[in-house]
Amino acid sequence: MSDVTIGIIGGSGLYAMEGLTVLEERAVATPFGEPSDPYVIGEIDGMRVAFLARHGRGHRLNPTEVNYRANLFGFKLLGVHTILSASAVGSMKEQYAPTDIVFPHQFIDRTRHRPDTFFGNGIVAHVAFADPICAGVSFLMGEVARGAGARTHMGGVYVCMEGPQFSTRAESTLYRSWGVDVIGMTNLTEAKLAREAEICYATMALVTDYDCWHESHEDVSVDQVLAYLRANAEMAQKILRGSIARVAERKRDCGCAHALQYAIITDPAAIPESAKRELAPLIGKYVK
């Protein structure tokens, strides 16, 4: 364990964050394999933070290949109790324009091929997930975003698709009929695992496109996504930097901090000793 309590998941642009002093890069071994990259441990305004490139440096991993379990378990081993996530999303509503920032509070799961729980193999747990985002952290980040001058939208629904392909036009139209706000490929899986790890999690969704539903805009492309990410990188980094100290100082009076308290349904006597050892960082205070 360490005194790193705040984690940030994002892309390579975060390494150039103004005010970041890199102290070390730390490879972390987990029962679920290797995280996407070594964690970059650094200080911003006197606060120690751990950064992780979701897709690995150089963007080597597609959304299905990301080892989400290892990524989140590694943060837990580092002592992180709150994660701030940043990612690109497509807008599913006219009012969310490219370079806008959305702080979604709900998800719809359209993934199919990825592990999204730490449990199984002799131990069953069902965490409450009605409110998948830590509202306290999200609202703090939203306040910082508005103060920084970003066009900010609080709340809304993020539909998480499998990828790596973008939506078909029929899918995009279907999701719009559901009333969703943004679409992405990663954040729901992180939120599920963060809740099981009793880590507060909030995401800053950076709008880069209108998916493929908008008649007067080009269909989403990688070039378009990267162009808008570059345009918004400075603002995103400013929001993350401004949020770190406020999030670190907040009282964790949310349900995230004890999500497993009543979630483990398996009789402790029936849990394999190997599972108890491997999951001790998660379940050790509940299962001996």
C-alpha positions in Angstrom: 0.0 0.0 0.0 1.1 3.6 -0.4 -0.2 7.1 0.3 -1.6 7.4 -3.2 -5.3 7.9 -2.8 -6.4 9.5 -6.1 -6.2 7.6 -9.4 -6.7 9.0 -12.9 -7.5 6.9 -16.0 -7.0 8.5 -19.3 -4.8 8.8 -22.4 -1.3 9.8 -23.0 -2.1 13.5 -23.0 -2.3 13.4 -19.2 1.4 12.8 -18.8 2.0 16.4 -20.0 -0.4 17.8 -17.4 0.9 21.2 -16.2 2.2 21.0 -12.7 2.8 17.2 -12.7 6.0 16.0 -11.1 6.6 12.4 -12.0 8.2 10.5 -9.1 8.2 6.9 -10.5 6.6 4.4 -12.8 5.4 1.3 -11.0 4.5 -2.0 -12.5 1.9 -3.8 -10.3 1.2 -7.6 -10.4 -2.4 -8.6 -9.9 -4.3 -12.0 -9.7 -5.9 -10.9 -13.0 -2.8 -10.3 -15.0 -1.0 -7.2 -16.0 -2.6 -3.7 -16.1 -2.6 -1.8 -19.4 0.7 0.0 -18.5 2.9 0.8 -15.4 1.2 3.3 -13.1 2.8 6.8 -13.2 3.1 8.0 -9.7 3.4 11.7 -9.4 2.6 14.9 -7.5 0.3 17.7 -8.5 0.0 20.7 -6.2 1.4 18.6 -3.4 -1.1 15.7 -3.9 0.2 12.2 -4.8 -1.7 10.7 -7.7 -1.5 7.6 -9.9 -2.1 7.8 -13.6 -2.8 4.9 -15.9 -3.1 4.9 -19.7 -6.3 2.9 -20.3 -5.2 1.6 -23.7 -1.5 1.5 -22.9 1.0 4.0 -24.2 0.8 4.3 -27.9 -2.9 3.2 -27.7 -2.1 -0.5 -28.1 -5.2 -2.1 -26.7 -8.7 -1.9 -28.1 -11.6 -1.6 -25.7 -12.2 -5.3 -25.5 -8.5 -6.1 -24.9 -8.1 -3.7 -22.0 -7.6 -5.7 -18.8 -10.1 -3.8 -16.7 -9.8 -6.1 -13.7 -6.1 -5.8 -13.5 -6.3 -2.0 -14.0 -8.8 -1.5 -11.1 -7.2 -4.1 -8.8 -3.8 -2.4 -9.3 -5.3 0.9 -8.2 -6.7 -0.8 -5.1 -3.2 -2.3 -4.3 -1.8 1.2 -4.6 -4.2 2.5 -1.9 -6.4 4.5 -4.3 -9.9 5.3 -3.0 -11.1 7.6 -5.8 -10.7 7.4 -9.5 -11.2 10.3 -12.0 -11.7 9.0 -15.5 -11.5 10.9 -18.8 -12.6 9.5 -22.1 -13.8 10.4 -25.6 -17.5 9.9 -26.3 -20.0 10.5 -29.1 -22.9 12.8 -28.6 -26.4 11.3 -29.0 -28.2 14.6 -28.6 -28.1 17.9 -30.5 -27.3 20.0 -27.4 -24.1 18.1 -26.7 -21.6 19.5 -29.2 -18.0 18.5 -29.9 -15.7 19.9 -27.1 -18.6 19.9 -24.6 -18.0 17.9 -21.4 -20.6 15.6 -19.9 -20.5 14.0 -16.5 -22.9 11.1 -16.9 -24.5 9.5 -13.9 -26.1 6.4 -15.5 -25.1 3.6 -17.9 -26.6 1.1 -20.3 -24.5 -2.0 -21.0 -24.1 -3.1 -24.6 -20.8 -4.9 -24.1 -20.5 -8.7 -24.8 -17.0 -10.0 -24.6 -15.2 -8.7 -21.5 -14.9 -9.9 -17.9 -16.5 -7.3 -15.6 -16.4 -8.7 -12.1 -13.7 -9.8 -9.6 -16.0 -12.6 -8.3 -16.6 -16.1 -9.3 -14.5 -19.3 -8.8 -16.2 -20.1 -5.5 -17.2 -16.7 -4.3 -20.3 -14.8 -5.3 -21.1 -11.1 -4.6 -23.9 -8.8 -5.8 -23.0 -5.1 -5.3 -25.7 -2.4 -5.4 -25.3 -0.6 -8.7 -28.4 1.5 -9.1 -26.3 4.6 -9.0 -23.1 3.6 -10.8 -21.2 6.9 -10.5 -20.1 8.4 -7.3 -22.3 11.5 -7.3 -20.2 13.4 -4.8 -17.0 13.1 -6.9 -18.9 13.8 -10.2 -20.5 17.0 -8.8 -17.2 18.3 -7.6 -15.6 17.7 -11.0 -18.5 19.4 -12.6 -18.1 22.5 -10.4 -14.4 22.7 -11.4 -15.3 22.3 -15.1 -17.9 25.1 -15.0 -15.4 27.3 -13.1 -12.8 26.7 -15.8 -15.2 27.9 -18.4 -16.0 24.5 -20.0 -19.4 24.0 -21.6 -20.6 21.5 -19.0 -23.5 19.1 -18.7 -24.3 17.3 -15.5 -26.0 13.9 -15.4 -27.3 11.8 -18.3 -27.0 8.3 -19.7 -23.8 6.8 -21.2 -24.5 3.7 -23.4 -21.4 1.5 -23.4 -20.9 -0.5 -26.6 -18.4 -3.2 -27.2 -16.4 -1.8 -30.1 -13.9 -1.5 -31.5 -16.1 -0.7 -34.5 -18.2 2.5 -34.3 -22.0 2.1 -34.4 -24.1 1.2 -37.4 -26.6 3.8 -38.3 -29.4 1.5 -37.1 -27.8 1.1 -33.7 -27.2 4.8 -33.4 -30.9 5.5 -34.2 -32.0 2.8 -31.7 -29.8 4.3 -28.9 -31.3 7.7 -29.5 -34.8 6.3 -29.2 -33.8 5.2 -25.7 -33.0 8.8 -24.8 -29.3 8.2 -24.1 -26.9 11.2 -24.0 -23.5 9.9 -25.0 -21.9 6.7 -26.3 -18.5 5.2 -25.5 -16.7 1.9 -25.2 -15.0 1.7 -21.8 -16.4 3.5 -18.8 -19.2 1.2 -17.6 -16.8 -1.7 -17.1 -14.5 0.5 -15.0 -17.4 1.7 -13.0 -18.6 -1.9 -12.2 -15.2 -3.0 -11.0 -14.6 0.2 -9.1 -17.8 -0.4 -7.1 -16.7 -4.0 -6.3 -13.4 -2.6 -5.2 -15.1 0.0 -3.0 -13.5 2.8 -5.0 -15.3 6.0 -5.8 -15.5 6.5 -9.6 -16.6 9.4 -11.8 -16.0 10.0 -15.4 -15.5 13.2 -17.5 -16.8 12.4 -21.0 -15.2 14.6 -23.7 -17.6 14.9 -26.7 -15.8 14.5 -30.0 -18.5 13.7 -32.5 -22.2 13.0 -33.2 -21.7 9.2 -33.8 -23.4 8.6 -37.2 -27.0 9.8 -36.6 -26.6 13.5 -37.4 -27.6 14.3 -40.9 -25.6 17.6 -41.2 -22.4 16.2 -39.6 -19.9 13.7 -41.0 -20.0 10.2 -39.5 -17.5 9.6 -36.7 -14.0 8.8 -37.7 -10.7 8.4 -35.8 -9.3 11.6 -37.3 -12.3 13.5 -36.1 -12.1 12.1 -32.6 -8.4 12.8 -32.2 -8.8 16.4 -33.6 -11.4 17.3 -30.9 -9.4 15.5 -28.2 -6.4 17.6 -29.0 -8.6 20.8 -29.0 -9.9 19.9 -25.6 -6.8 18.5 -24.0 -5.8 21.7 -22.1 -9.3 22.1 -20.7 -9.5 18.4 -19.6 -6.1 18.6 -17.8 -7.1 21.9 -16.1 -10.3 20.2 -14.8 -8.5 17.1 -13.6 -5.8 19.2 -11.8 -8.5 21.4 -10.2 -10.4 18.4 -9.0 -7.7 16.4 -7.3 -7.3 18.4 -4.1 -11.1 18.8 -3.7 -11.7 15.2 -4.2 -8.9 14.1 -1.9 -10.3 16.3 0.9 -13.9 15.2 0.7 -15.5 13.0 3.3 -16.2 9.6 1.8 -19.8 9.3 3.2 -21.1 7.6 0.0 -22.1 4.0 -0.4 -19.0 3.3 -2.6 -16.8 3.0 0.5 -18.6 0.0 1.9 -20.3 -1.5 -1.2 -19.2 -5.1 -0.3 -20.4 -5.0 3.3 -23.6 -7.0 2.5 -22.8 -8.0 -1.0 -20.9 -11.3 -0.5 -23.5 -14.0 -0.5 -21.3 -17.1 -0.3 -20.9 -18.8 3.1 -17.4 -17.9 4.3 -16.7 -21.5 5.1 -17.3 -22.4 1.5 -15.0 -19.8 0.0 -11.8 -21.5 -1.3 -8.7 -20.3 0.6 -7.1 -19.4 -2.8 -9.9 -16.9 -3.4 -9.6 -15.5 0.0 -5.9 -14.9 -0.6 -6.2 -13.4 -4.0 -9.1 -11.1 -3.2 -7.9 -10.1 0.3 -7.4 -6.5 -0.7 -11.1 -6.4 -1.6 -12.7 -8.7 0.9 -10.2 -9.0 3.7 -12.2 -6.8 6.1 -15.4 -8.9 5.6 -14.1 -12.4 5.1 -11.3 -14.0 7.2 
